[in-house]
Every structure is written in C-alpha cells, then in structure tokens.
Amino acid sequence: MLGIDRRAARYAWTAALVLLLLCLVYLVRRTLFIFILALLFAYLLSPLVNLLDRFLPTRTRTPALALAYMIFVGLVVLAALQIGSRVVDQAKAFASDFPNRIAALEKPNPDLPQAINNLKAQMIERAQREIAAGSSDLFAAMARAGLKFITVASDVVYIVIIPILAFFFLKDARAMRDHILDMVDHGPRRELLEDVIADVHLLLAHYMRALVLLSLAAFTAYSIAFAIIGVPYAILLGALAGVLEFIPMLGPLAAAIAILVVAAVAGAHVLVVLIFILAYRVFQDYILSPHLMGQGVEVHPLLVLFGVFAGAEIAGIPGTFLSVPVLALARIIYLRIRKARLASQLRPDTEVTL
C-alpha cells in the first residue's frame, strides 16, 4: 500500500541483522576466542574421551572425562619435564653464547676474498645498527608492558577456564546439537542444518587433530635432523618450528628464516639446513598435511594468504590462527546451501529458503 516491496524489505531486514551480528561478534571477539579455543580443545580430547567411554561401565560421560583430563595433565607434565627443561636450558645457552658468536663472525676470514669480507662486515654492521636503533624504544616498551602486567596476569586464568569450558562442551555436546536442531521445523531447512552441523563437526575434528600432529611432526623432524647435521640448539629450534606451525603459512616461513639465521651465526652448514627445510616443507605440505587434514579443509593458497593477513588486521595472532577454519567453514556452508538449492530445483514441491 505504501509502495514497499515485502521481499525487498525482508532482504534489507536480514542484511541489517547480519551486520548487527557481525558488529556484536567484533565487540566480544576476545571472549568469543576463548570459547573457540575451548571448543578446539574439546575436539582434541574427544577421541580419548570416546575411547574411555566405551570401556567404562557408566551411564554418563563424566568418569571418562575425568580420566581423560588426568591422562592429559600427566602427559603435559611429563613433556614439560623431559622437553621443556631442555628447551629452557638451550634458550639460556643461546642468549649467553650469541654475542660471542657475533663477535667471532665479525672477524675477517683469511680464506675468503677481501670483497666478501667487506660485504660481510657491512651486513653485520648494518644489522647491529638496526638493532641499536630499535633498542632505543625498549625501555618505553618495557614500561608499557609493566602497565599491562595485571592484564597479562589475568590471562593466566584462561588456562583454567578453557579446560572447564571444554569439559562442558564434551559433556553436553549432544544436547547442544539437539537444541540447535529443535529451533528449526522438520523439512528441507532442518536437513540442511543437520548436514552443515555434521560437516562442521568433521571439519573441526580433522583440523585440530591434524594441526597438533603436524606441530609434533615438525618438532620431531627438525630436532632430530638438526642434531644429526650438527646445528646447535636443535631442540630449541625444533620447538620454535613446532609452535609456529599453528600459524598458517607465515608461521613456517618465520621459523625457517629464524633457523637459517641461527645456523649461519653458529657456523653450521646453512646450505644443508636450507635443503632439509625445503624438503620437509614439500613432504608436509603435499603429502602429510593433505592426508591428515582430509577433504574438509580444502582452501586455495591465495585464499589462505588473504585470510591470514585479514585475520591479522582484525584480531592479530588469534585472527591468523582462526583464518583457515573460518574460510573452510564458509566454504562448507556455501557448498551445502548450493547443493540444497540444486536439489530443490529438481524437486518442485520443495523449496529451501534462508
């Protein structure tokens, strides 16, 4: 009557709600990230919980959850005692030995031409100048860090909160799924929602378990290879490579650059280290990672790079960490909606509206 198209008004209202939801998500992104970490931690423990639940003669999953948490804490403590202490020792040795190695590197090598020695001296001098220029802001940065001490201390609480939230995710996962499905009436839309939930479940399960396995594989391979090659601080460099494996694409690149710099300063065989890093990246990126990730996480490398940089601008390191699963999730939703629409076109009596 007023010249307003109901369909256009409905689309405009939907777009406004979506924008409002995105704004709300951005405002609570810190809390949301904590819950996402708890959900991923739950997916990490779910195979162990399911295995224990099969052998424990109880009606609830609580005993299996408690036993799984005890096993996980025991493994973490064991790893900290056996590996963490060595990483700390090598980090201290590196910090004390690094200035001496730099000083030894500054000395001219009589076996090299004078031009090479001059170029090496210029590069070292420039690097030291850049470090000295950057160190002028060190005390100001330390002051700002001191002001944020309370915030950092409060973040330690999340180490306790995340396992607690994961406990509830594991305990009530089926009930949460049923409540979500009950919000939609039976029909094509409910079938679509069930398919999306099932695909997201497989995606998160494959991604989180594969990420942990890839990190452990990188730590093991780098530590053993560097110990064989004779690179100092092998366990420290392996731990660095394993931790940075959680950041897509940019993390392994940063780890490779840091390892090559340490190998060059320590006087190791840089070319051999470079060949090993390239060979291992080919093996992991084209053989191991596709096998562990499965078909649920198939995102083009260009899209991954876009997601990593965009996630870093929006939410920093948490954004880079979540970029790949978010892109894979968007891909799953798009494919499921497209499949449902094609199916509805083949069946004129049904219609899928979103």
Short mmCIF file of the C-alpha atoms (twelve columns), coordinates in Angstrom:
data_MODEL
# 
_entry.id   MODEL 
# 
loop_
_atom_site.group_PDB 
_atom_site.id 
_atom_site.type_symbol 
_atom_site.label_atom_id 
_atom_site.label_alt_id 
_atom_site.label_comp_id 
_atom_site.label_asym_id 
_atom_site.label_seq_id 
_atom_site.Cartn_x 
_atom_site.Cartn_y 
_atom_site.Cartn_z 
_atom_site.pdbx_PDB_model_num 
ATOM 1   C CA . MET A 1   0.000  0.000   0.000  1 
ATOM 2   C CA . LEU A 2   2.875  2.352   0.771  1 
ATOM 3   C CA . GLY A 3   4.852  1.197   -2.239 1 
ATOM 4   C CA . ILE A 4   7.179  -1.027  -0.159 1 
ATOM 5   C CA . ASP A 5   8.147  -4.371  -1.644 1 
ATOM 6   C CA . ARG A 6   7.816  -7.003  1.090  1 
ATOM 7   C CA . ARG A 7   10.533 -9.171  -0.417 1 
ATOM 8   C CA . ALA A 8   12.979 -6.265  -0.622 1 
ATOM 9   C CA . ALA A 9   12.093 -5.241  2.927  1 
ATOM 10  C CA . ARG A 10  12.724 -8.779  4.155  1 
ATOM 11  C CA . TYR A 11  16.146 -8.867  2.466  1 
ATOM 12  C CA . ALA A 12  17.016 -5.449  3.887  1 
ATOM 13  C CA . TRP A 13  15.971 -6.576  7.371  1 
ATOM 14  C CA . THR A 14  18.061 -9.748  7.032  1 
ATOM 15  C CA . ALA A 15  21.098 -7.742  5.895  1 
ATOM 16  C CA . ALA A 16  20.681 -5.372  8.824  1 
ATOM 17  C CA . LEU A 17  20.531 -8.299  11.266 1 
ATOM 18  C CA . VAL A 18  23.646 -9.855  9.721  1 
ATOM 19  C CA . LEU A 19  25.568 -6.570  10.031 1 
ATOM 20  C CA . LEU A 20  24.402 -6.190  13.624 1 
ATOM 21  C CA . LEU A 21  25.524 -9.742  14.389 1 
ATOM 22  C CA . LEU A 22  28.945 -9.130  12.829 1 
ATOM 23  C CA . CYS A 23  29.323 -5.939  14.884 1 
ATOM 24  C CA . LEU A 24  28.407 -7.836  18.053 1 
ATOM 25  C CA . VAL A 25  30.897 -10.592 17.234 1 
ATOM 26  C CA . TYR A 26  33.642 -7.999  16.770 1 
ATOM 27  C CA . LEU A 27  32.851 -6.360  20.104 1 
ATOM 28  C CA . VAL A 28  33.023 -9.649  22.011 1 
ATOM 29  C CA . ARG A 29  35.833 -11.146 19.902 1 
ATOM 30  C CA . ARG A 30  38.104 -11.699 22.920 1 
ATOM 31  C CA . THR A 31  35.516 -13.723 24.833 1 
ATOM 32  C CA . LEU A 32  34.479 -15.498 21.652 1 
ATOM 33  C CA . PHE A 33  38.085 -16.500 21.011 1 
ATOM 34  C CA . ILE A 34  38.288 -18.083 24.473 1 
ATOM 35  C CA . PHE A 35  35.188 -20.167 23.764 1 
ATOM 36  C CA . ILE A 36  36.559 -21.170 20.354 1 
ATOM 37  C CA . LEU A 37  39.809 -22.315 21.966 1 
ATOM 38  C CA . ALA A 38  37.786 -24.324 24.463 1 
ATOM 39  C CA . LEU A 39  35.808 -25.906 21.616 1 
ATOM 40  C CA . LEU A 40  39.015 -26.815 19.751 1 
ATOM 41  C CA . PHE A 41  40.480 -28.218 22.964 1 
ATOM 42  C CA . ALA A 42  37.339 -30.319 23.345 1 
ATOM 43  C CA . TYR A 43  37.814 -31.689 19.829 1 
ATOM 44  C CA . LEU A 44  41.408 -32.514 20.713 1 
ATOM 45  C CA . LEU A 45  40.333 -34.617 23.708 1 
ATOM 46  C CA . SER A 46  37.188 -36.118 22.221 1 
ATOM 47  C CA . PRO A 47  38.872 -39.245 20.711 1 
ATOM 48  C CA . LEU A 48  40.345 -40.142 24.101 1 
ATOM 49  C CA . VAL A 49  37.049 -39.433 25.872 1 
ATOM 50  C CA . ASN A 50  35.108 -41.572 23.391 1 
ATOM 51  C CA . LEU A 51  37.605 -44.414 23.764 1 
ATOM 52  C CA . LEU A 52  37.431 -44.357 27.555 1 
ATOM 53  C CA . ASP A 53  33.644 -44.060 27.488 1 
ATOM 54  C CA . ARG A 54  33.396 -47.371 25.653 1 
ATOM 55  C CA . PHE A 55  35.251 -49.272 28.367 1 
ATOM 56  C CA . LEU A 56  33.820 -47.586 31.477 1 
ATOM 57  C CA . PRO A 57  30.510 -49.159 32.583 1 
ATOM 58  C CA . THR A 58  28.718 -45.900 33.406 1 
ATOM 59  C CA . ARG A 59  25.665 -44.126 32.037 1 
ATOM 60  C CA . THR A 60  27.288 -40.692 31.946 1 
ATOM 61  C CA . ARG A 61  30.457 -39.427 30.302 1 
ATOM 62  C CA . THR A 62  31.717 -37.737 33.458 1 
ATOM 63  C CA . PRO A 63  34.076 -40.549 34.611 1 
ATOM 64  C CA . ALA A 64  35.539 -40.812 31.104 1 
ATOM 65  C CA . LEU A 65  36.016 -37.042 31.015 1 
ATOM 66  C CA . ALA A 66  37.731 -37.012 34.421 1 
ATOM 67  C CA . LEU A 67  40.072 -39.851 33.457 1 
ATOM 68  C CA . ALA A 68  40.846 -38.197 30.107 1 
ATOM 69  C CA . TYR A 69  41.751 -34.943 31.851 1 
ATOM 70  C CA . MET A 70  44.028 -36.795 34.277 1 
ATOM 71  C CA . ILE A 71  45.821 -38.521 31.400 1 
ATOM 72  C CA . PHE A 72  46.193 -35.247 29.503 1 
ATOM 73  C CA . VAL A 73  47.604 -33.380 32.513 1 
ATOM 74  C CA . GLY A 74  50.027 -36.248 33.147 1 
ATOM 75  C CA . LEU A 75  51.268 -36.121 29.544 1 
ATOM 76  C CA . VAL A 76  51.686 -32.344 29.689 1 
ATOM 77  C CA . VAL A 77  53.682 -32.553 32.933 1 
ATOM 78  C CA . LEU A 78  55.848 -35.336 31.512 1 
ATOM 79  C CA . ALA A 79  56.532 -33.366 28.332 1 
ATOM 80  C CA . ALA A 80  57.356 -30.249 30.362 1 
ATOM 81  C CA . LEU A 81  59.841 -32.173 32.494 1 
ATOM 82  C CA . GLN A 82  61.512 -34.042 29.649 1 
ATOM 83  C CA . ILE A 83  61.436 -31.492 26.825 1 
ATOM 84  C CA . GLY A 84  60.576 -28.130 28.365 1 
ATOM 85  C CA . SER A 85  63.585 -28.146 30.657 1 
ATOM 86  C CA . ARG A 86  65.922 -28.821 27.721 1 
ATOM 87  C CA . VAL A 87  64.316 -26.031 25.696 1 
ATOM 88  C CA . VAL A 88  64.856 -23.604 28.580 1 
ATOM 89  C CA . ASP A 89  68.485 -24.688 29.023 1 
ATOM 90  C CA . GLN A 90  69.224 -24.277 25.317 1 
ATOM 91  C CA . ALA A 91  67.490 -20.881 25.273 1 
ATOM 92  C CA . LYS A 92  69.722 -19.687 28.134 1 
ATOM 93  C CA . ALA A 93  72.798 -21.055 26.390 1 
ATOM 94  C CA . PHE A 94  71.827 -19.326 23.166 1 
ATOM 95  C CA . ALA A 95  71.273 -15.990 24.930 1 
ATOM 96  C CA . SER A 96  74.706 -16.125 26.575 1 
ATOM 97  C CA . ASP A 97  76.573 -17.502 23.557 1 
ATOM 98  C CA . PHE A 98  75.008 -15.328 20.856 1 
ATOM 99  C CA . PRO A 99  77.178 -12.178 21.451 1 
ATOM 100 C CA . ASN A 100 80.377 -14.258 21.288 1 
ATOM 101 C CA . ARG A 101 79.328 -15.849 18.015 1 
ATOM 102 C CA . ILE A 102 78.527 -12.425 16.557 1 
ATOM 103 C CA . ALA A 103 81.952 -11.169 17.603 1 
ATOM 104 C CA . ALA A 104 83.619 -14.196 16.011 1 
ATOM 105 C CA . LEU A 105 81.616 -13.669 12.857 1 
ATOM 106 C CA . GLU A 106 82.850 -10.078 12.592 1 
ATOM 107 C CA . LYS A 107 86.457 -11.191 12.227 1 
ATOM 108 C CA . PRO A 108 87.679 -11.376 8.594  1 
ATOM 109 C CA . ASN A 109 88.092 -14.853 7.164  1 
ATOM 110 C CA . PRO A 110 91.531 -15.220 5.519  1 
ATOM 111 C CA . ASP A 111 90.209 -17.946 3.216  1 
ATOM 112 C CA . LEU A 112 87.647 -15.565 1.657  1 
ATOM 113 C CA . PRO A 113 88.306 -12.706 -0.784 1 
ATOM 114 C CA . GLN A 114 88.566 -9.222  0.636  1 
ATOM 115 C CA . ALA A 115 85.385 -8.147  -1.140 1 
ATOM 116 C CA . ILE A 116 83.403 -10.903 0.577  1 
ATOM 117 C CA . ASN A 117 84.824 -9.966  3.973  1 
ATOM 118 C CA . ASN A 118 83.976 -6.306  3.391  1 
ATOM 119 C CA . LEU A 119 80.425 -7.204  2.356  1 
ATOM 120 C CA . LYS A 120 80.026 -9.419  5.435  1 
ATOM 121 C CA . ALA A 121 81.314 -6.650  7.694  1 
ATOM 122 C CA . GLN A 122 78.897 -4.142  6.162  1 
ATOM 123 C CA . MET A 123 75.937 -6.509  6.618  1 
ATOM 124 C CA . ILE A 124 76.843 -7.197  10.247 1 
ATOM 125 C CA . GLU A 125 77.354 -3.502  10.941 1 
ATOM 126 C CA . ARG A 126 74.005 -2.627  9.404  1 
ATOM 127 C CA . ALA A 127 72.244 -5.337  11.368 1 
ATOM 128 C CA . GLN A 128 73.810 -4.111  14.603 1 
ATOM 129 C CA . ARG A 129 72.811 -0.535  13.758 1 
ATOM 130 C CA . GLU A 130 69.231 -1.574  13.176 1 
ATOM 131 C CA . ILE A 131 69.180 -3.488  16.456 1 
ATOM 132 C CA . ALA A 132 70.657 -0.494  18.300 1 
ATOM 133 C CA . ALA A 133 68.093 1.848   16.739 1 
ATOM 134 C CA . GLY A 134 65.278 -0.443  17.750 1 
ATOM 135 C CA . SER A 135 66.591 -0.873  21.263 1 
ATOM 136 C CA . SER A 136 66.005 2.832   21.985 1 
ATOM 137 C CA . ASP A 137 62.328 2.050   22.320 1 
ATOM 138 C CA . LEU A 138 62.979 -0.966  24.526 1 
ATOM 139 C CA . PHE A 139 62.604 0.813   27.854 1 
ATOM 140 C CA . ALA A 140 59.411 2.523   26.743 1 
ATOM 141 C CA . ALA A 141 58.057 -0.835  25.638 1 
ATOM 142 C CA . MET A 142 59.022 -2.367  28.976 1 
ATOM 143 C CA . ALA A 143 57.194 0.446   30.762 1 
ATOM 144 C CA . ARG A 144 54.062 -0.171  28.727 1 
ATOM 145 C CA . ALA A 145 54.407 -3.872  29.402 1 
ATOM 146 C CA . GLY A 146 54.640 -3.144  33.118 1 
ATOM 147 C CA . LEU A 147 51.389 -1.220  32.994 1 
ATOM 148 C CA . LYS A 148 49.759 -4.249  31.382 1 
ATOM 149 C CA . PHE A 149 51.049 -6.673  33.989 1 
ATOM 150 C CA . ILE A 150 47.645 -7.032  35.613 1 
ATOM 151 C CA . THR A 151 46.071 -7.816  32.245 1 
ATOM 152 C CA . VAL A 152 48.710 -10.417 31.482 1 
ATOM 153 C CA . ALA A 153 48.306 -11.942 34.921 1 
ATOM 154 C CA . SER A 154 44.567 -12.143 34.397 1 
ATOM 155 C CA . ASP A 155 45.145 -14.001 31.121 1 
ATOM 156 C CA . VAL A 156 46.646 -16.850 33.133 1 
ATOM 157 C CA . VAL A 157 43.134 -17.520 34.411 1 
ATOM 158 C CA . TYR A 158 42.179 -18.578 30.889 1 
ATOM 159 C CA . ILE A 159 44.480 -21.577 31.244 1 
ATOM 160 C CA . VAL A 160 41.997 -22.831 33.822 1 
ATOM 161 C CA . ILE A 161 38.848 -21.502 32.135 1 
ATOM 162 C CA . ILE A 162 39.494 -23.137 28.749 1 
ATOM 163 C CA . PRO A 163 39.629 -26.739 30.092 1 
ATOM 164 C CA . ILE A 164 36.500 -26.055 32.188 1 
ATOM 165 C CA . LEU A 165 34.586 -24.784 29.160 1 
ATOM 166 C CA . ALA A 166 35.870 -27.727 27.122 1 
ATOM 167 C CA . PHE A 167 34.554 -30.062 29.817 1 
ATOM 168 C CA . PHE A 168 31.021 -28.723 29.321 1 
ATOM 169 C CA . PHE A 169 31.374 -28.898 25.528 1 
ATOM 170 C CA . LEU A 170 32.348 -32.563 25.776 1 
ATOM 171 C CA . LYS A 171 29.710 -33.387 28.366 1 
ATOM 172 C CA . ASP A 172 26.727 -31.677 26.728 1 
ATOM 173 C CA . ALA A 173 27.662 -31.734 23.027 1 
ATOM 174 C CA . ARG A 174 24.749 -33.954 22.012 1 
ATOM 175 C CA . ALA A 175 22.243 -31.914 23.987 1 
ATOM 176 C CA . MET A 176 23.538 -28.700 22.394 1 
ATOM 177 C CA . ARG A 177 23.175 -30.224 18.939 1 
ATOM 178 C CA . ASP A 178 19.605 -31.330 19.667 1 
ATOM 179 C CA . HIS A 179 18.652 -27.890 20.978 1 
ATOM 180 C CA . ILE A 180 20.014 -26.229 17.833 1 
ATOM 181 C CA . LEU A 181 18.098 -28.615 15.587 1 
ATOM 182 C CA . ASP A 182 14.890 -28.123 17.598 1 
ATOM 183 C CA . MET A 183 14.928 -24.466 16.599 1 
ATOM 184 C CA . VAL A 184 14.061 -25.485 13.010 1 
ATOM 185 C CA . ASP A 185 10.948 -27.387 11.949 1 
ATOM 186 C CA . HIS A 186 11.210 -30.698 10.135 1 
ATOM 187 C CA . GLY A 187 11.776 -30.280 6.430  1 
ATOM 188 C CA . PRO A 188 14.445 -29.274 3.926  1 
ATOM 189 C CA . ARG A 189 15.783 -26.497 6.166  1 
ATOM 190 C CA . ARG A 190 16.295 -28.898 9.077  1 
ATOM 191 C CA . GLU A 191 18.015 -31.402 6.788  1 
ATOM 192 C CA . LEU A 192 20.291 -28.609 5.561  1 
ATOM 193 C CA . LEU A 193 21.129 -27.617 9.142  1 
ATOM 194 C CA . GLU A 194 21.881 -31.238 10.071 1 
ATOM 195 C CA . ASP A 195 24.234 -31.566 7.095  1 
ATOM 196 C CA . VAL A 196 26.017 -28.315 7.964  1 
ATOM 197 C CA . ILE A 197 26.457 -29.366 11.619 1 
ATOM 198 C CA . ALA A 198 27.828 -32.756 10.541 1 
ATOM 199 C CA . ASP A 199 30.276 -31.161 8.111  1 
ATOM 200 C CA . VAL A 200 31.426 -28.589 10.669 1 
ATOM 201 C CA . HIS A 201 31.948 -31.385 13.207 1 
ATOM 202 C CA . LEU A 202 34.201 -33.288 10.802 1 
ATOM 203 C CA . LEU A 203 35.998 -30.096 9.800  1 
ATOM 204 C CA . LEU A 204 36.911 -29.076 13.355 1 
ATOM 205 C CA . ALA A 205 37.834 -32.628 14.339 1 
ATOM 206 C CA . HIS A 206 40.165 -33.100 11.355 1 
ATOM 207 C CA . TYR A 207 41.650 -29.614 11.587 1 
ATOM 208 C CA . MET A 208 42.502 -29.590 15.288 1 
ATOM 209 C CA . ARG A 209 43.906 -33.110 15.430 1 
ATOM 210 C CA . ALA A 210 45.861 -32.588 12.215 1 
ATOM 211 C CA . LEU A 211 47.268 -29.289 13.486 1 
ATOM 212 C CA . VAL A 212 48.579 -30.889 16.663 1 
ATOM 213 C CA . LEU A 213 50.038 -33.845 14.752 1 
ATOM 214 C CA . LEU A 214 51.700 -31.520 12.233 1 
ATOM 215 C CA . SER A 215 53.217 -29.497 15.072 1 
ATOM 216 C CA . LEU A 216 54.558 -32.633 16.759 1 
ATOM 217 C CA . ALA A 217 55.881 -33.906 13.423 1 
ATOM 218 C CA . ALA A 218 57.696 -30.625 12.748 1 
ATOM 219 C CA . PHE A 219 59.208 -30.588 16.249 1 
ATOM 220 C CA . THR A 220 60.399 -34.202 15.953 1 
ATOM 221 C CA . ALA A 221 61.767 -33.906 12.419 1 
ATOM 222 C CA . TYR A 222 63.566 -30.605 12.990 1 
ATOM 223 C CA . SER A 223 65.068 -31.666 16.326 1 
ATOM 224 C CA . ILE A 224 66.397 -34.990 15.014 1 
ATOM 225 C CA . ALA A 225 67.642 -33.555 11.715 1 
ATOM 226 C CA . PHE A 226 69.427 -30.605 13.341 1 
ATOM 227 C CA . ALA A 227 71.045 -32.905 15.906 1 
ATOM 228 C CA . ILE A 228 72.338 -35.100 13.065 1 
ATOM 229 C CA . ILE A 229 73.503 -32.137 10.956 1 
ATOM 230 C CA . GLY A 230 75.227 -30.574 13.944 1 
ATOM 231 C CA . VAL A 231 73.173 -27.406 14.311 1 
ATOM 232 C CA . PRO A 232 73.387 -26.047 17.881 1 
ATOM 233 C CA . TYR A 233 70.221 -25.659 19.962 1 
ATOM 234 C CA . ALA A 234 68.445 -28.413 17.991 1 
ATOM 235 C CA . ILE A 235 65.610 -28.916 20.481 1 
ATOM 236 C CA . LEU A 236 65.081 -25.161 20.865 1 
ATOM 237 C CA . LEU A 237 64.819 -24.679 17.087 1 
ATOM 238 C CA . GLY A 238 62.553 -27.716 16.789 1 
ATOM 239 C CA . ALA A 239 60.258 -26.318 19.468 1 
ATOM 240 C CA . LEU A 240 60.173 -22.984 17.632 1 
ATOM 241 C CA . ALA A 241 59.196 -24.719 14.386 1 
ATOM 242 C CA . GLY A 242 56.520 -26.761 16.147 1 
ATOM 243 C CA . VAL A 243 54.915 -23.763 17.855 1 
ATOM 244 C CA . LEU A 244 54.891 -21.600 14.707 1 
ATOM 245 C CA . GLU A 245 53.219 -24.450 12.823 1 
ATOM 246 C CA . PHE A 246 49.942 -23.268 14.364 1 
ATOM 247 C CA . ILE A 247 50.096 -20.051 12.281 1 
ATOM 248 C CA . PRO A 248 49.192 -20.883 8.650  1 
ATOM 249 C CA . MET A 249 51.893 -20.302 6.021  1 
ATOM 250 C CA . LEU A 250 53.517 -17.307 7.733  1 
ATOM 251 C CA . GLY A 251 54.489 -19.325 10.819 1 
ATOM 252 C CA . PRO A 252 56.615 -21.937 8.980  1 
ATOM 253 C CA . LEU A 253 58.204 -19.158 6.901  1 
ATOM 254 C CA . ALA A 254 59.164 -17.178 10.013 1 
ATOM 255 C CA . ALA A 255 60.534 -20.355 11.625 1 
ATOM 256 C CA . ALA A 256 62.646 -21.133 8.545  1 
ATOM 257 C CA . ILE A 257 64.143 -17.627 8.483  1 
ATOM 258 C CA . ALA A 258 64.963 -17.725 12.202 1 
ATOM 259 C CA . ILE A 259 66.534 -21.182 11.894 1 
ATOM 260 C CA . LEU A 260 68.705 -20.136 8.937  1 
ATOM 261 C CA . VAL A 261 69.897 -17.034 10.807 1 
ATOM 262 C CA . VAL A 262 70.825 -19.083 13.883 1 
ATOM 263 C CA . ALA A 263 72.559 -21.695 11.724 1 
ATOM 264 C CA . ALA A 264 74.563 -19.006 9.915  1 
ATOM 265 C CA . VAL A 265 75.632 -17.315 13.149 1 
ATOM 266 C CA . ALA A 266 76.502 -20.657 14.754 1 
ATOM 267 C CA . GLY A 267 78.662 -21.632 11.789 1 
ATOM 268 C CA . ALA A 268 76.571 -24.650 10.787 1 
ATOM 269 C CA . HIS A 269 76.076 -25.906 7.237  1 
ATOM 270 C CA . VAL A 270 73.461 -23.379 6.108  1 
ATOM 271 C CA . LEU A 271 73.017 -24.974 2.684  1 
ATOM 272 C CA . VAL A 272 72.322 -28.385 4.218  1 
ATOM 273 C CA . VAL A 273 69.833 -26.818 6.653  1 
ATOM 274 C CA . LEU A 274 68.114 -25.000 3.790  1 
ATOM 275 C CA . ILE A 275 67.847 -28.195 1.725  1 
ATOM 276 C CA . PHE A 276 66.350 -30.050 4.675  1 
ATOM 277 C CA . ILE A 277 63.791 -27.297 5.368  1 
ATOM 278 C CA . LEU A 278 62.708 -27.202 1.720  1 
ATOM 279 C CA . ALA A 279 62.474 -30.987 1.520  1 
ATOM 280 C CA . TYR A 280 60.471 -31.226 4.723  1 
ATOM 281 C CA . ARG A 281 58.067 -28.448 3.640  1 
ATOM 282 C CA . VAL A 282 57.403 -30.281 0.374  1 
ATOM 283 C CA . PHE A 283 56.772 -33.513 2.277  1 
ATOM 284 C CA . GLN A 284 54.494 -31.882 4.839  1 
ATOM 285 C CA . ASP A 285 52.573 -29.532 2.524  1 
ATOM 286 C CA . TYR A 286 51.932 -32.034 -0.259 1 
ATOM 287 C CA . ILE A 287 51.875 -35.431 1.473  1 
ATOM 288 C CA . LEU A 288 51.449 -35.299 5.237  1 
ATOM 289 C CA . SER A 289 49.143 -32.285 5.604  1 
ATOM 290 C CA . PRO A 290 46.592 -33.303 2.905  1 
ATOM 291 C CA . HIS A 291 46.468 -36.811 4.407  1 
ATOM 292 C CA . LEU A 292 45.842 -35.535 7.939  1 
ATOM 293 C CA . MET A 293 43.540 -32.642 7.101  1 
ATOM 294 C CA . GLY A 294 41.265 -34.646 4.831  1 
ATOM 295 C CA . GLN A 295 38.943 -33.211 2.212  1 
ATOM 296 C CA . GLY A 296 37.122 -30.929 4.628  1 
ATOM 297 C CA . VAL A 297 39.874 -28.304 4.690  1 
ATOM 298 C CA . GLU A 298 40.441 -27.601 1.008  1 
ATOM 299 C CA . VAL A 299 41.186 -23.884 0.669  1 
ATOM 300 C CA . HIS A 300 43.210 -22.328 -2.136 1 
ATOM 301 C CA . PRO A 301 46.618 -20.965 -1.020 1 
ATOM 302 C CA . LEU A 302 45.745 -17.465 -2.281 1 
ATOM 303 C CA . LEU A 303 42.598 -17.501 -0.170 1 
ATOM 304 C CA . VAL A 304 44.612 -18.754 2.803  1 
ATOM 305 C CA . LEU A 305 47.053 -15.848 2.437  1 
ATOM 306 C CA . PHE A 306 44.173 -13.404 2.221  1 
ATOM 307 C CA . GLY A 307 42.605 -14.921 5.328  1 
ATOM 308 C CA . VAL A 308 45.885 -14.815 7.257  1 
ATOM 309 C CA . PHE A 309 46.534 -11.132 6.509  1 
ATOM 310 C CA . ALA A 310 42.896 -10.146 7.015  1 
ATOM 311 C CA . GLY A 311 42.731 -12.089 10.281 1 
ATOM 312 C CA . ALA A 312 45.912 -10.402 11.488 1 
ATOM 313 C CA . GLU A 313 44.423 -6.958  10.789 1 
ATOM 314 C CA . ILE A 314 41.154 -7.804  12.535 1 
ATOM 315 C CA . ALA A 315 42.294 -9.792  15.568 1 
ATOM 316 C CA . GLY A 316 46.076 -10.162 15.479 1 
ATOM 317 C CA . ILE A 317 47.556 -13.595 16.155 1 
ATOM 318 C CA . PRO A 318 44.155 -15.134 17.091 1 
ATOM 319 C CA . GLY A 319 42.860 -13.964 13.723 1 
ATOM 320 C CA . THR A 320 45.689 -15.652 11.840 1 
ATOM 321 C CA . PHE A 321 45.169 -18.846 13.833 1 
ATOM 322 C CA . LEU A 322 41.438 -18.963 13.067 1 
ATOM 323 C CA . SER A 323 41.684 -17.822 9.432  1 
ATOM 324 C CA . VAL A 324 41.865 -21.283 7.862  1 
ATOM 325 C CA . PRO A 325 38.982 -22.910 9.814  1 
ATOM 326 C CA . VAL A 326 36.792 -19.830 9.246  1 
ATOM 327 C CA . LEU A 327 37.418 -19.934 5.488  1 
ATOM 328 C CA . ALA A 328 36.820 -23.689 5.418  1 
ATOM 329 C CA . LEU A 329 33.609 -23.189 7.399  1 
ATOM 330 C CA . ALA A 330 32.402 -20.554 4.931  1 
ATOM 331 C CA . ARG A 331 33.190 -22.931 2.081  1 
ATOM 332 C CA . ILE A 332 31.210 -25.753 3.705  1 
ATOM 333 C CA . ILE A 333 28.164 -23.549 4.277  1 
ATOM 334 C CA . TYR A 334 28.284 -22.263 0.706  1 
ATOM 335 C CA . LEU A 335 28.554 -25.773 -0.785 1 
ATOM 336 C CA . ARG A 336 25.725 -27.122 1.385  1 
ATOM 337 C CA . ILE A 337 23.395 -24.226 0.526  1 
ATOM 338 C CA . ARG A 338 24.219 -24.586 -3.175 1 
ATOM 339 C CA . LYS A 339 23.595 -28.337 -3.025 1 
ATOM 340 C CA . ALA A 340 20.271 -27.803 -1.244 1 
ATOM 341 C CA . ARG A 341 19.153 -25.241 -3.822 1 
ATOM 342 C CA . LEU A 342 20.038 -27.555 -6.695 1 
ATOM 343 C CA . ALA A 343 18.122 -30.360 -5.008 1 
ATOM 344 C CA . SER A 344 15.090 -28.101 -4.535 1 
ATOM 345 C CA . GLN A 345 15.136 -27.217 -8.231 1 
ATOM 346 C CA . LEU A 346 14.973 -30.906 -9.094 1 
ATOM 347 C CA . ARG A 347 12.020 -31.294 -6.713 1 
ATOM 348 C CA . PRO A 348 9.491  -28.528 -7.483 1 
ATOM 349 C CA . ASP A 349 7.351  -29.476 -4.495 1 
ATOM 350 C CA . THR A 350 10.096 -28.442 -2.063 1 
ATOM 351 C CA . GLU A 351 11.818 -25.129 -1.509 1 
ATOM 352 C CA . VAL A 352 14.779 -24.115 0.587  1 
ATOM 353 C CA . THR A 353 14.631 -20.555 1.845  1 
ATOM 354 C CA . LEU A 354 17.263 -18.976 4.036  1 
# 
